[in-house]
Amino acid sequence: MTHGFGDIANKLTGGPTYYMQRFRAVLLHIVSFCSKAADFRGRLA
């Protein structure tokens, strides 16, 4: 009983953090890409 509950708790706490890490990594990638693009446009102008 307690093992099953802990397993469910692990999935509940582990799942969202995994997706949050993925989301944050993608977000950082987009932000760095945008800053590079802005820098590139600044050099062209």
PASE-831275 format. One line per field, with one value per atom (N, C-alpha, C, CB): atom name; residue number from 0; x, y, z. Coordinates in Angstrom, 2 decimals. Glycine has a CB too. Layout:
<sites>
a	c(CA; ...)
k	c(NUM; ...)
c1	c(X; ...)
c2	c(Y; ...)
c3	c(Z; ...)
</sites>
This chain:
<sites>
a	c(N; CA; C; CB; N; CA; C; CB; N; CA; C; CB; N; CA; C; CB; N; CA; C; CB; N; CA; C; CB; N; CA; C; CB; N; CA; C; CB; N; CA; C; CB; N; CA; C; CB; N; CA; C; CB; N; CA; C; CB; N; CA; C; CB; N; CA; C; CB; N; CA; C; CB; N; CA; C; CB; N; CA; C; CB; N; CA; C; CB; N; CA; C; CB; N; CA; C; CB; N; CA; C; CB; N; CA; C; CB; N; CA; C; CB; N; CA; C; CB; N; CA; C; CB; N; CA; C; CB; N; CA; C; CB; N; CA; C; CB; N; CA; C; CB; N; CA; C; CB; N; CA; C; CB; N; CA; C; CB; N; CA; C; CB; N; CA; C; CB; N; CA; C; CB; N; CA; C; CB; N; CA; C; CB; N; CA; C; CB; N; CA; C; CB; N; CA; C; CB; N; CA; C; CB; N; CA; C; CB; N; CA; C; CB; N; CA; C; CB; N; CA; C; CB)
k	c(0; 0; 0; 0; 1; 1; 1; 1; 2; 2; 2; 2; 3; 3; 3; 3; 4; 4; 4; 4; 5; 5; 5; 5; 6; 6; 6; 6; 7; 7; 7; 7; 8; 8; 8; 8; 9; 9; 9; 9; 10; 10; 10; 10; 11; 11; 11; 11; 12; 12; 12; 12; 13; 13; 13; 13; 14; 14; 14; 14; 15; 15; 15; 15; 16; 16; 16; 16; 17; 17; 17; 17; 18; 18; 18; 18; 19; 19; 19; 19; 20; 20; 20; 20; 21; 21; 21; 21; 22; 22; 22; 22; 23; 23; 23; 23; 24; 24; 24; 24; 25; 25; 25; 25; 26; 26; 26; 26; 27; 27; 27; 27; 28; 28; 28; 28; 29; 29; 29; 29; 30; 30; 30; 30; 31; 31; 31; 31; 32; 32; 32; 32; 33; 33; 33; 33; 34; 34; 34; 34; 35; 35; 35; 35; 36; 36; 36; 36; 37; 37; 37; 37; 38; 38; 38; 38; 39; 39; 39; 39; 40; 40; 40; 40; 41; 41; 41; 41; 42; 42; 42; 42; 43; 43; 43; 43; 44; 44; 44; 44)
c1	c(0.84; 0.00; 0.87; -0.95; 1.79; 2.63; 3.56; 3.46; 4.02; 4.90; 4.16; 5.43; 2.90; 2.10; 1.86; 0.76; 1.58; 1.35; 2.61; 0.89; 3.77; 5.04; 5.33; 6.18; 4.97; 5.20; 4.36; 4.86; 3.10; 2.22; 2.76; 0.77; 3.22; 3.77; 5.01; 4.10; 5.83; 7.02; 6.64; 7.86; 5.63; 5.19; 4.62; 4.15; 3.85; 3.23; 4.27; 2.23; 5.29; 6.31; 7.40; 6.92; 7.70; 8.77; 8.36; 9.25; 7.10; 6.62; 6.68; 5.22; 5.97; 5.96; 7.35; 5.11; 8.24; 9.57; 10.32; 10.36; 10.14; 10.78; 10.30; 10.50; 8.98; 8.44; 8.84; 6.93; 8.94; 9.36; 10.80; 9.22; 11.65; 13.05; 13.12; 13.87; 12.34; 12.31; 11.83; 11.38; 10.75; 10.18; 11.18; 8.90; 11.89; 12.86; 14.03; 13.37; 14.46; 15.57; 15.18; 15.98; 13.97; 13.50; 13.37; 12.14; 12.86; 12.68; 14.02; 11.97; 15.03; 16.36; 16.94; 17.30; 16.71; 17.20; 16.59; 16.89; 15.28; 14.58; 15.09; 13.06; 15.29; 15.76; 17.15; 15.77; 18.04; 19.40; 19.37; 20.31; 18.51; 18.39; 17.90; 17.44; 16.90; 16.36; 17.41; 15.12; 18.19; 19.22; 20.30; 19.84; 20.65; 21.64; 21.10; 22.03; 19.82; 19.20; 19.16; 17.78; 18.84; 18.79; 20.19; 18.22; 21.19; 22.57; 22.99; 23.52; 22.61; 22.93; 22.28; 22.48; 21.01; 20.32; 20.95; 18.82; 21.41; 22.06; 23.33; 22.37; 24.07; 25.29; 24.98; 26.11; 23.89; 23.51; 23.09; 22.38; 22.36; 21.87; 23.00; 20.63)
c2	c(-1.20; 0.00; 1.26; 0.01; 1.33; 2.52; 2.60; 2.52; 1.43; 1.42; 1.96; -0.01; 1.50; 1.96; 3.46; 1.22; 3.94; 5.37; 6.17; 5.67; 5.65; 6.33; 6.34; 5.67; 5.24; 5.16; 6.21; 3.76; 6.35; 7.36; 8.76; 7.21; 8.96; 10.27; 10.58; 10.31; 9.56; 9.75; 10.17; 8.48; 9.51; 9.85; 11.27; 8.84; 11.61; 12.93; 14.04; 13.01; 13.79; 14.82; 14.77; 14.67; 13.57; 13.42; 13.85; 12.00; 13.56; 13.89; 15.39; 13.41; 16.20; 17.65; 18.27; 18.33; 17.83; 18.42; 18.10; 17.92; 16.89; 16.51; 17.42; 15.03; 17.62; 18.47; 19.92; 18.35; 20.35; 21.72; 21.93; 22.04; 20.93; 21.03; 21.10; 19.84; 20.27; 20.28; 21.65; 19.16; 22.15; 23.43; 24.56; 23.72; 24.52; 25.56; 25.51; 25.42; 24.29; 24.15; 24.71; 22.67; 24.41; 24.92; 26.44; 24.28; 26.94; 28.38; 29.10; 28.68; 28.56; 29.16; 29.13; 28.42; 28.04; 27.91; 28.99; 26.51; 29.21; 30.23; 31.62; 30.14; 31.88; 33.20; 33.48; 33.28; 32.49; 32.69; 32.87; 31.50; 32.14; 32.26; 33.66; 31.19; 34.16; 35.50; 36.57; 35.76; 36.44; 37.44; 37.41; 37.20; 36.20; 36.10; 36.73; 34.64; 36.48; 37.03; 38.56; 36.46; 39.09; 40.54; 41.13; 40.90; 40.45; 40.90; 40.88; 40.02; 39.84; 39.70; 40.82; 38.33; 41.12; 42.21; 43.55; 42.22; 43.70; 44.95; 45.18; 44.94; 44.11; 44.23; 44.56; 42.95; 44.00; 44.28; 45.73; 43.33; 46.24; 47.62; 48.57; 47.82)
c3	c(0.00; 0.00; 0.00; 1.23; 0.96; 1.02; -0.19; 2.31; -0.66; -1.83; -3.06; -2.11; -3.23; -4.36; -4.28; -4.40; -3.06; -2.87; -3.20; -1.43; -2.75; -3.03; -4.51; -2.28; -5.20; -6.63; -7.36; -7.15; -6.93; -7.53; -7.24; -6.99; -6.00; -5.63; -6.47; -4.13; -6.70; -7.52; -8.93; -7.56; -9.49; -10.84; -10.86; -11.34; -9.83; -9.79; -9.64; -8.64; -8.83; -8.62; -9.67; -7.23; -10.18; -11.16; -12.55; -11.19; -12.93; -14.27; -14.55; -14.45; -13.77; -14.02; -14.00; -12.98; -13.10; -13.06; -14.33; -11.83; -14.86; -16.12; -17.24; -16.46; -17.32; -18.37; -18.17; -18.42; -16.90; -16.63; -17.07; -15.13; -16.84; -17.27; -18.79; -16.75; -19.48; -20.94; -21.43; -21.48; -20.81; -21.21; -21.00; -20.42; -19.84; -19.54; -20.51; -18.10; -20.87; -21.82; -23.18; -21.95; -23.62; -24.91; -24.85; -25.29; -23.73; -23.56; -23.61; -22.24; -22.91; -22.92; -24.33; -21.95; -25.06; -26.43; -27.31; -26.99; -27.17; -27.96; -27.61; -27.73; -26.32; -25.88; -26.43; -24.34; -26.36; -26.87; -28.38; -26.48; -29.07; -30.52; -30.89; -31.07; -30.15; -30.42; -30.19; -29.55; -29.12; -28.83; -29.90; -27.44; -30.40; -31.47; -32.75; -31.72; -33.04; -34.24; -34.17; -34.43; -32.99; -32.82; -32.98; -31.43; -32.45; -32.58; -34.05; -31.74; -34.76; -36.18; -36.99; -36.70; -36.69; -37.38; -37.05; -37.00; -35.81; -35.41; -36.21; -33.92; -36.50; -37.29; -38.74; -37.21; -39.26; -40.65; -40.80; -41.10; -39.82; -39.88; -39.48; -38.95)
</sites>
